[in-house]
Amino acid sequence: MYKFRCHDPRCPQTFKSLAGQTNHYRTVHLNHNRRKPASPTQAPSAPLSPNHQASRSPSPLPFLETRSESPPLSRASKTLHPGLNGVICDEFGNTPNPDMPAPSRTTPERTDWAPFTDEVQFKTADFLYRRVEMSASNIDYLLELWALSMAKCNDLGPFSSYQHMYSTIDNVQYGDAIWKCFSVKYDGDMGFDDVSWKMAEYEVWYRDPEVVATIMLSNPDFDGQFDYAPYLRRDKNGLRVWSDFMSGNYAWKHSNTIVEENDDNQGAMYCPIILGSDKTTVSVATGHVEYHPLYFSIGNIFNTVRRAHRNGVVPIGFLAIPKCDRKYDKDVALRKFKRQLYHASISTILQSLKQGMTTPVVRRCPDGNFRRVIYDLGAFIADYPEQVMLGGLVQGWCPKGTGRPTEDWDRHCANRTRELHEHLMGEYSSVDLWEGYGIDDDVIPFTFDFPRADIYEMLSPDILHQLIKGTFKDHLVEWVGHYLILEHGDGRANEILDDIDRRIAAMPAFPNLRRFPHGRRFKQWTGDDSKALMKVYLAAIAGHVPDEMVQCISSFMDVCYIARREDITEVSVKQLETAVHKFHTHREIFRTTGVRDGFSLPRQHSLVHYPEHIHQFGAPNGLCSSITESRHITAVKRPWRRSNRYEALGQMLLTNQRLDKLAASRVDFIARGMLSPDRLAPPAPIIADVIEGNDTEDGPTDEYVMGNVVLARTREPAIHYPRDIDGLSAAINQPRFHELVRRFLFDQLNEDLSISSDMVALDACPVRRFGNSWNASGAYSFHAILA
């Protein structure tokens, strides 16, 4: 630790210098932009509809006889679910004594670094294994050098070898969710010398999701960024606002169902399970090595936490990928087996959660308190091919609606549901289901094994593959190039494309505006590449393509930017629907110019479902496949590179387990005040002035202005501004400056009076002498000596 500690005894931060200590204290702990707390209103007596109009009784404004009466101001509100509202209990599920403090989270002393001997040993292991990912041989070499230097002082280094360091990490008990394995074999008819994929045995590695959920729920790093109950949020105009998962209709409606199923569930905490899966390739040249991880998260944490991967998204399984010769690629039996293996594996992995979906289990939460938790399958993050496999559908059909993939596909169609599919499979033949409804009846989705679970309802929006890489990169950008070839021929089209690239490359440097020195001529696009190109693409193609084509792409970009917002209001949803309609209208230019014959494209069709997605799950960026795509890097790709490539999966699992233990140890040491946090605690967000249905708390203690800015405090002589009030008034061209300052000071000195300075004579504002100074940051300080 550094020499100087923070002035606030509750803050574990330490600093090298007094300047750093002072700057931290003033920036983090001195926030003068707090507002007084609002009093909570009484909770509703019964479960409400997600479309319930929250009552908004404004507080009366101060009345002054000399001023006209202003209309009452509405207040933002947040209505908690009255049934599953996360009531605190003790470790046995009983109502605790309200006078007793929250139970202690940890028993070790602040000096106990077990299984590490001290802070140096932990930080060394964390640095070498997690941060720089040093190889075992290099770790040994470094430790030898360390030991040689310490030998001069008759002391030892933190570890004797890499084995010593690895074994110490393995002894960590925090975050310990061990990997298990089960095997699956083809159980159909087989001959003596049948195909290899029928004879093979497939291993599925997984971690107990109930253990992972317990670890995630008890993570103190999530404190302050965790929702303990579904809620309906409205702004000061009374309009609904969607943000994190718990603000959506899905959590509210399922909570209603849980309470209706069993009255004993009243007061429990709703915990939606968010899953995600996606194949990823780690090596093409050495045998096309690929893995199929299954990821796990919970819907209670904020979207920002899930996207930041602060242990909010973890791998809980690696699904089997059957391999076979190319001649079997179109084998119907193999395709059926792959799908059934996929669903059976996920169902088996999630079995430990099943009991907690009907009977609450007591778990510790990020704030240190115990609550009765009831699990529920929430959302599933997947790209389109994965969604088709999850729904047991035919490729090319919509996984959310029953409409046929035809020209009128973008009109409203009925939603797919579990009940509808069960009914259709009982009424129609396999051929009719395949051709008329896009259903593959050989596949039963894994959600059929769990209460309240409907995979067609769970499928979440995918901004990355549906909008950014799908509609924009793969469709619109390619269509523009195709139009130029059809309109001008290959030679002239290439000249125009070169000019477009020059325009893109000529974009000036600007914050958050990426430069493309060679235009858009790069072979492999990432999602970030596409998002950066969207900002400059319209200006680059203007004049080279018809105006309606520009309007089409502009409308689509409106859709993207609205869908990517952190908070989405009812007005935003209507704007989104308008933008989608305009996009569908203007994209006809690609049909009339011969670029497209039709628009039966699943990823473009998904745009019509985004308003419903927002209503159900909140802001789409909290459930985007970019979360799982980026998690591939830390959970699959980097661990694979650290392996020796031979039977790499076992080594990758061990690497993931050690990384989780180091992360959990760091969180625990920070919670006990033994380590300084990696980042500052986030300020409390302004969510509502009124919180309805909060029976366990007295409401928010304070609220912060998120835009608070603290300027530099280095003083410099005000050499450019006069020191006297009259000279300063002339310098800033404000003749009434002297009067305004005196009236301002009167208001400051008479806050308790119901009279304003505008109602008194200037002589009642006693000011004798003024002074001023100017800060390097641009902050002006004014001093007055009062009469």
Secondary structure as the mmCIF struct_conf table of DSSP 4:
data_model
#
loop_
_struct_conf.conf_type_id
_struct_conf.id
_struct_conf.beg_label_comp_id
_struct_conf.beg_label_asym_id
_struct_conf.beg_label_seq_id
_struct_conf.end_label_comp_id
_struct_conf.end_label_asym_id
_struct_conf.end_label_seq_id
BEND BEND1 LYS A 3 LYS A 3
STRN STRN1 PHE A 4 ARG A 5
HELX_LH_PP_P HELX_LH_PP_P1 CYS A 6 CYS A 6
BEND BEND2 HIS A 7 ASP A 8
TURN_TY1_P TURN_TY1_P1 PRO A 9 ARG A 10
STRN STRN2 THR A 14 PHE A 15
BEND BEND3 LYS A 16 SER A 17
HELX_RH_AL_P HELX_RH_AL_P1 LEU A 18 HIS A 24
HELX_RH_PI_P HELX_RH_PI_P1 TYR A 25 HIS A 29
BEND BEND4 HIS A 32 HIS A 32
STRN STRN3 ARG A 34 ARG A 35
HELX_LH_PP_P HELX_LH_PP_P2 LYS A 36 PRO A 40
STRN STRN4 THR A 41 THR A 41
HELX_LH_PP_P HELX_LH_PP_P3 GLN A 42 PRO A 44
BEND BEND5 SER A 45 ALA A 46
TURN_TY1_P TURN_TY1_P2 PRO A 50 ASN A 51
HELX_LH_PP_P HELX_LH_PP_P4 PRO A 58 PRO A 62
TURN_TY1_P TURN_TY1_P3 GLU A 65 THR A 66
BEND BEND6 ARG A 67 ARG A 67
HELX_LH_PP_P HELX_LH_PP_P5 SER A 68 SER A 74
STRN STRN5 SER A 77 LEU A 80
BEND BEND7 PRO A 82 LEU A 84
STRN STRN6 ILE A 88 CYS A 89
TURN_TY1_P TURN_TY1_P4 GLU A 91 PHE A 92
BEND BEND8 GLY A 93 ASN A 94
HELX_LH_PP_P HELX_LH_PP_P6 THR A 95 ASN A 97
TURN_TY1_P TURN_TY1_P5 PRO A 98 ASP A 99
BEND BEND9 MET A 100 MET A 100
HELX_LH_PP_P HELX_LH_PP_P7 PRO A 101 SER A 104
BEND BEND10 ARG A 105 ARG A 105
BEND BEND11 PRO A 108 PRO A 108
TURN_TY1_P TURN_TY1_P6 ARG A 110 THR A 111
TURN_TY1_P TURN_TY1_P7 ALA A 114 PRO A 115
BEND BEND12 PHE A 116 ASP A 118
HELX_RH_AL_P HELX_RH_AL_P2 GLU A 119 ALA A 125
HELX_RH_PI_P HELX_RH_PI_P2 ASP A 126 ARG A 131
BEND BEND13 VAL A 132 VAL A 132
HELX_RH_AL_P HELX_RH_AL_P3 ALA A 136 ALA A 151
TURN_TY1_P TURN_TY1_P8 LYS A 152 ASN A 154
BEND BEND14 PRO A 158 PRO A 158
BEND BEND15 SER A 160 SER A 161
HELX_RH_AL_P HELX_RH_AL_P4 TYR A 162 ASP A 170
TURN_TY1_P TURN_TY1_P9 ASN A 171 ASN A 171
TURN_TY1_P TURN_TY1_P10 TYR A 174 GLY A 175
STRN STRN7 TRP A 179 LYS A 185
BEND BEND16 GLY A 188 GLY A 188
TURN_TY1_P TURN_TY1_P11 PHE A 192 ASP A 193
HELX_RH_AL_P HELX_RH_AL_P5 SER A 196 MET A 199
STRN STRN8 GLU A 201 ARG A 207
HELX_RH_AL_P HELX_RH_AL_P6 PRO A 209 LEU A 217
TURN_TY1_P TURN_TY1_P12 SER A 218 SER A 218
HELX_RH_3T_P HELX_RH_3T_P1 PRO A 220 PHE A 222
TURN_TY1_P TURN_TY1_P13 ASP A 223 GLY A 224
BEND BEND17 GLN A 225 GLN A 225
STRN STRN9 PHE A 226 PHE A 226
BEND BEND18 TYR A 228 ALA A 229
STRN STRN10 TYR A 231 ARG A 234
TURN_TY1_P TURN_TY1_P14 LYS A 236 ASN A 237
BEND BEND19 GLY A 238 GLY A 238
STRN STRN11 ARG A 240 TRP A 242
BEND BEND20 ASP A 244 ASP A 244
HELX_RH_3T_P HELX_RH_3T_P2 PHE A 245 SER A 247
BEND BEND21 GLY A 248 GLY A 248
HELX_RH_AL_P HELX_RH_AL_P7 ASN A 249 GLU A 261
HELX_RH_3T_P HELX_RH_3T_P3 ASP A 263 ASN A 265
TURN_TY1_P TURN_TY1_P15 GLN A 266 GLY A 267
STRN STRN12 MET A 269 SER A 277
STRN STRN13 THR A 280 SER A 283
BEND BEND22 VAL A 284 VAL A 284
TURN_TY1_P TURN_TY1_P16 ALA A 285 GLY A 287
STRN STRN14 VAL A 289 ILE A 298
TURN_TY1_P TURN_TY1_P17 GLY A 299 ASN A 300
STRN STRN15 ILE A 301 ILE A 301
HELX_RH_AL_P HELX_RH_AL_P8 ASN A 303 ALA A 308
TURN_TY1_P TURN_TY1_P18 HIS A 309 HIS A 309
BEND BEND23 ARG A 310 VAL A 313
STRN STRN16 VAL A 314 LEU A 319
HELX_RH_3T_P HELX_RH_3T_P4 ARG A 326 TYR A 328
TURN_TY1_P TURN_TY1_P19 ASP A 329 LYS A 330
HELX_RH_AL_P HELX_RH_AL_P9 VAL A 332 ILE A 349
HELX_RH_3T_P HELX_RH_3T_P5 LEU A 350 LEU A 353
BEND BEND24 LYS A 354 LYS A 354
HELX_RH_3T_P HELX_RH_3T_P6 GLN A 355 MET A 357
TURN_TY1_P TURN_TY1_P20 THR A 358 THR A 358
BEND BEND25 THR A 359 THR A 359
STRN STRN17 VAL A 361 ARG A 364
TURN_TY1_P TURN_TY1_P21 PRO A 366 ASP A 367
BEND BEND26 GLY A 368 GLY A 368
STRN STRN18 PHE A 370 ILE A 381
HELX_RH_AL_P HELX_RH_AL_P10 TYR A 384 GLY A 391
TURN_TY1_P TURN_TY1_P22 GLY A 392 GLY A 392
STRN STRN19 LEU A 393 LEU A 393
TURN_TY1_P TURN_TY1_P23 GLN A 395 GLY A 396
BEND BEND27 TRP A 397 TRP A 397
BEND BEND28 PRO A 399 LYS A 400
STRN STRN20 GLY A 401 GLY A 401
BEND BEND29 PRO A 405 THR A 406
TURN_TY1_P TURN_TY1_P24 GLU A 407 ASP A 410
BEND BEND30 ARG A 411 ARG A 411
HELX_LH_PP_P HELX_LH_PP_P8 ALA A 414 ALA A 414
STRN STRN21 ASN A 415 ASN A 415
HELX_LH_PP_P HELX_LH_PP_P9 ARG A 416 ARG A 416
HELX_RH_AL_P HELX_RH_AL_P11 ARG A 418 GLU A 427
BEND BEND31 TYR A 428 TYR A 428
HELX_RH_AL_P HELX_RH_AL_P12 SER A 430 ASP A 432
HELX_RH_PI_P HELX_RH_PI_P3 LEU A 433 TYR A 437
STRN STRN22 ILE A 439 ILE A 439
TURN_TY1_P TURN_TY1_P25 ASP A 441 ASP A 442
HELX_RH_3T_P HELX_RH_3T_P7 PHE A 446 ASP A 449
BEND BEND32 PHE A 450 PHE A 450
TURN_TY1_P TURN_TY1_P26 PRO A 451 ARG A 452
HELX_RH_AL_P HELX_RH_AL_P13 ILE A 455 MET A 458
STRN STRN23 LEU A 459 LEU A 459
HELX_LH_PP_P HELX_LH_PP_P10 SER A 460 PRO A 461
HELX_RH_PI_P HELX_RH_PI_P4 ILE A 463 VAL A 477
HELX_RH_AL_P HELX_RH_AL_P14 GLU A 478 ALA A 505
TURN_TY1_P TURN_TY1_P27 ALA A 506 ALA A 506
HELX_LH_PP_P HELX_LH_PP_P11 MET A 507 ALA A 509
STRN STRN24 PHE A 510 PHE A 510
TURN_TY1_P TURN_TY1_P28 PRO A 511 ASN A 512
STRN STRN25 LEU A 513 LEU A 513
TURN_TY1_P TURN_TY1_P29 PRO A 517 ARG A 520
BEND BEND33 LYS A 523 GLN A 524
HELX_RH_AL_P HELX_RH_AL_P15 GLY A 527 ILE A 541
STRN STRN26 ALA A 542 ALA A 542
TURN_TY1_P TURN_TY1_P30 GLY A 543 HIS A 544
STRN STRN27 VAL A 545 VAL A 545
HELX_RH_AL_P HELX_RH_AL_P16 ASP A 547 ALA A 563
TURN_TY1_P TURN_TY1_P31 ARG A 564 ARG A 564
BEND BEND34 GLU A 566 ASP A 567
STRN STRN28 ILE A 568 THR A 569
HELX_RH_AL_P HELX_RH_AL_P17 GLU A 570 HIS A 586
TURN_TY1_P TURN_TY1_P32 ARG A 587 ARG A 587
HELX_RH_AL_P HELX_RH_AL_P18 GLU A 588 THR A 592
TURN_TY1_P TURN_TY1_P33 THR A 593 GLY A 594
BEND BEND35 VAL A 595 VAL A 595
BEND BEND36 ASP A 597 ASP A 597
HELX_RH_AL_P HELX_RH_AL_P19 PRO A 602 HIS A 605
HELX_RH_3T_P HELX_RH_3T_P8 SER A 606 HIS A 609
HELX_RH_AL_P HELX_RH_AL_P20 TYR A 610 PHE A 617
BEND BEND37 GLY A 618 ALA A 619
HELX_RH_3T_P HELX_RH_3T_P9 PRO A 620 LEU A 623
HELX_RH_AL_P HELX_RH_AL_P21 SER A 625 HIS A 632
HELX_RH_PI_P HELX_RH_PI_P5 ILE A 633 LYS A 637
HELX_RH_AL_P HELX_RH_AL_P22 ARG A 638 ARG A 642
BEND BEND38 SER A 643 SER A 643
BEND BEND39 ARG A 645 GLU A 647
HELX_RH_AL_P HELX_RH_AL_P23 ALA A 648 ALA A 671
TURN_TY1_P TURN_TY1_P34 ARG A 672 GLY A 673
BEND BEND40 MET A 674 LEU A 675
BEND BEND41 ASP A 678 ARG A 679
HELX_LH_PP_P HELX_LH_PP_P12 LEU A 680 PRO A 685
BEND BEND42 ASP A 689 ASP A 689
STRN STRN29 VAL A 690 GLU A 692
BEND BEND43 GLY A 693 GLY A 693
BEND BEND44 THR A 696 GLU A 697
BEND BEND45 GLY A 699 GLY A 699
BEND BEND46 THR A 701 THR A 701
STRN STRN30 GLU A 703 TYR A 704
TURN_TY1_P TURN_TY1_P35 MET A 706 GLY A 707
STRN STRN31 ARG A 715 GLU A 716
TURN_TY1_P TURN_TY1_P36 ILE A 719 HIS A 720
BEND BEND47 TYR A 721 TYR A 721
BEND BEND48 ARG A 723 ASP A 724
HELX_RH_AL_P HELX_RH_AL_P24 ILE A 725 ALA A 731
TURN_TY1_P TURN_TY1_P37 ILE A 732 ASN A 733
TURN_TY1_P TURN_TY1_P38 PRO A 735 ARG A 736
HELX_RH_AL_P HELX_RH_AL_P25 PHE A 737 LEU A 749
TURN_TY1_P TURN_TY1_P39 ASN A 750 ASP A 752
BEND BEND49 LEU A 753 SER A 754
HELX_RH_3T_P HELX_RH_3T_P10 SER A 757 MET A 759
BEND BEND50 VAL A 760 VAL A 760
HELX_RH_3T_P HELX_RH_3T_P11 LEU A 762 ALA A 764
BEND BEND51 CYS A 765 CYS A 765
STRN STRN32 VAL A 767 ASN A 775
TURN_TY1_P TURN_TY1_P40 ALA A 776 SER A 777
BEND BEND52 GLY A 778 GLY A 778
STRN STRN33 TYR A 780 LEU A 786
#
